Amino acid sequence: MDDETTRLREQLAALAARTEALEKRALEAEDYRDLVNLQGAYGYYVDKGMWDEAADLFAEDGTLEIAGRGVYVGQKRVRAYLKRLPPYEYGVIFNHMQLQPVIHVDSEAGTAKARWRTFITIGWLGKQARWGEATYENEYRRVDGKWRIAKLHGVINFYAEYEGGWAAGGVKLLRSVDGLEPDLPPSFNYEAYPEPVIAPFHYKDL
């Protein structure tokens, strides 16, 4: 084998390695986009009380845990929980904006973890108006080629009445759902603002 042939083979090997690396990065970028869209879609469905559509975004064995009320296991139980939330109708605002993602994807394994912030405005015309904020620490899994929520864990940082705001103090969190017991106890016990709470991080550094 002459030097020219050796050189060409080395170039081809380097090109193949570079192509493989670029394909991996492209897949990770697509997965990142799909995960942002998935979580965003969840927020839009929750905003409008579209509980079936929101539940369909979960894996069959996916879990949901919000506000320290315990863990609901499986898509059917997630659906049952969501349908206990207020209906979207005249005079109701139930906005949950999905913001500030920190996402770590393992495209080869088809799994991901992400931390989000949700800003909440909720109210009933002539009765009550509140705002709040929560941290999500979620997990995801690719199922039949599509990303699905494997674990949704929402830790409420604060709820406050609109009148007076958070300077007047926080609203005590409801720790149960009428007629629907959780499948597992809460991951940890906490109180929201004015008590300090930090949702556990899925990452230590970036």
N, C-alpha and C positions, 0 to 999 in steps of 0.2 A: 504494500500500500504506500503510494507516494505521499509527499507532504501536502500537496494540494487536496487530495482526497480526504486526508485526515482533518485538514482545516475546515473543509466543507461539512464534514460530519459533525465536527464540534460546533459549528455555527448552527446547523440544523437542530442539534440537541439543545443548544441555548435558546433557539427560537421556540422550540416545542415547550420548554420549561416556562418561558415567558408567556406564551399563549395560555398555558394551563393556569398560571398565576392570574392572568387577566380575566380568564373565564371565571375563576373563583371569586375575584373581586366584583365582577359584574353580577354574579348570582347573589352575593351578599348585599349589593346595592339594591337589587330587585326585591330581595327579602325585606330589607329595611323599609323600602317604599310600601310594600304590601302590609307590613306590620303597622305602620303609621296609618294607612287607610283602614285597616281592621279596627284599631282602637278608636279612630275618628268616627267610623260608622257606628260603633257601639254608643258613643256619646250622642250622635244625632238621633239614634233610635230611642235612647232613654229620654232625650229632650221631649219627644213627642208621644211618649207612652206606647211605643211600638214594641211591646214586650216579647212577642213571638219572634220578631225579627232580631231583637237583641239576643235572645236565648239561642237562636240558630247559629250565632257566631261562636258558641262554645263547643268544645269537643264533647263527645258523648259522655266521657267521664270527667269533664271539666268541673271545677269548683268555684264557688263564689263566697266571699266573706266581706261584709261591709259593716263599718261602725261597731265592730266588736260584738256582733250579734250571733256569732258562731258560723260554722262552715256548712254550706249546702253542697252536696256531692252529686254530680251527674246533671246532664242537661235538663232532664225532666224536673229535678228539684230546683235548678236555677230558674227555670220558667215559672214554677209555682211561686218562688220568692218574688220575682219581678212583677208578677201579676197582683201581688199584694201592695204594690206601690201605687200612688195616686194616679187616677186616669187623666189623660190629657183631654180637657174639655174647656168650655167657656170659662174665662176668668182664672185659668191656671197657667202658671209659668213653672217649668221644671228643667231649667237649663243646666247641663253638666259639660263644660268645655274641657277638652282633652289637650293638655299643654306640656311643654318642657320635657320631651322624651329623652331618656338615656337608655339606649337599646344595645344589647349584646346578642349577636346571632351566631349560632353554629349551623351553618347552611348544610353541611354534610350530614349532621345528625338530625336536622329538621326540627331543631328546638331553639328557643330564644327566651330571654328575660328582659324586662323593661320596667323602668320607673317613670311614672307620669305624675303630673299635677292636674287636678280638676278644679276649676273655679265654678261655684254653684250659685245660681239665683233661683229661688223657689218662692212661690207665693200664691195666695188665693184672693181674688178681688174682694176688697172691702173687709177682709178678715185678718190676713197675716202675710208678712213679707220677711224673708230671711235671705242671708247670703252666707256662703261658707267656702271652705277649701279643704281638699283631701289629697293625700298621696296614695297612688296606686303602686304596688309592687306585684307585677304580673308575670306569668309564664305562658308560653305559647308552644304549639306543636303543629307541624305540617301534617294534615290529614287528607289523603287522596289528592295531593297536589295543592291544597289550599291551607293557609294558616288559620288556626283556630285558637281560641282562648282556652288554655289548659288550667289556668289558675288566675282568678281576679281577686285581689285583696286590697280593699279600700280602707285606709286609715284616716279617719276624720281629724283634721287639725283644729278646725273651729267651725261652729255654727253660731251666728249672731242675728239678733233681730235687726231689720233694716233701720228702724227708728232707734237712734242711739248708737248703732254700730257696735263693734267689738269693744270699744272703750267702756261700754255699759256691762260687759261680761258676756259669757257664752251661754248657749242653750244646752241644757243637759241632754246627752244622747239617749235615744230610746234603745234599750238593750234586748228587745224581743220583737217578734212579729206575731200579731194576733193569730192564733190558730195554726201556726206553722213552726214547729220546733226544728232547730238545726240538727244536722246529722253528726256534727262534731263540735266540741267547744271552741271558743275563740283561740286563735294562735297565741295571743297574749292579751292581758287585761290593761286597759288604760282609760283615762279620761281626757277629753279634748280641752281646748283653751277655756279658761285661763291656766289649766294645768299644762305643762310642757310635754309634748309627745314627739318622738322621732320614729317614723316607720323604719324597720330594719332595711338595710341596703343589700341588694343582691350583688354588689360589687364593692371592692375595697379601694381600687385605684383604676385609672383609665390608661 
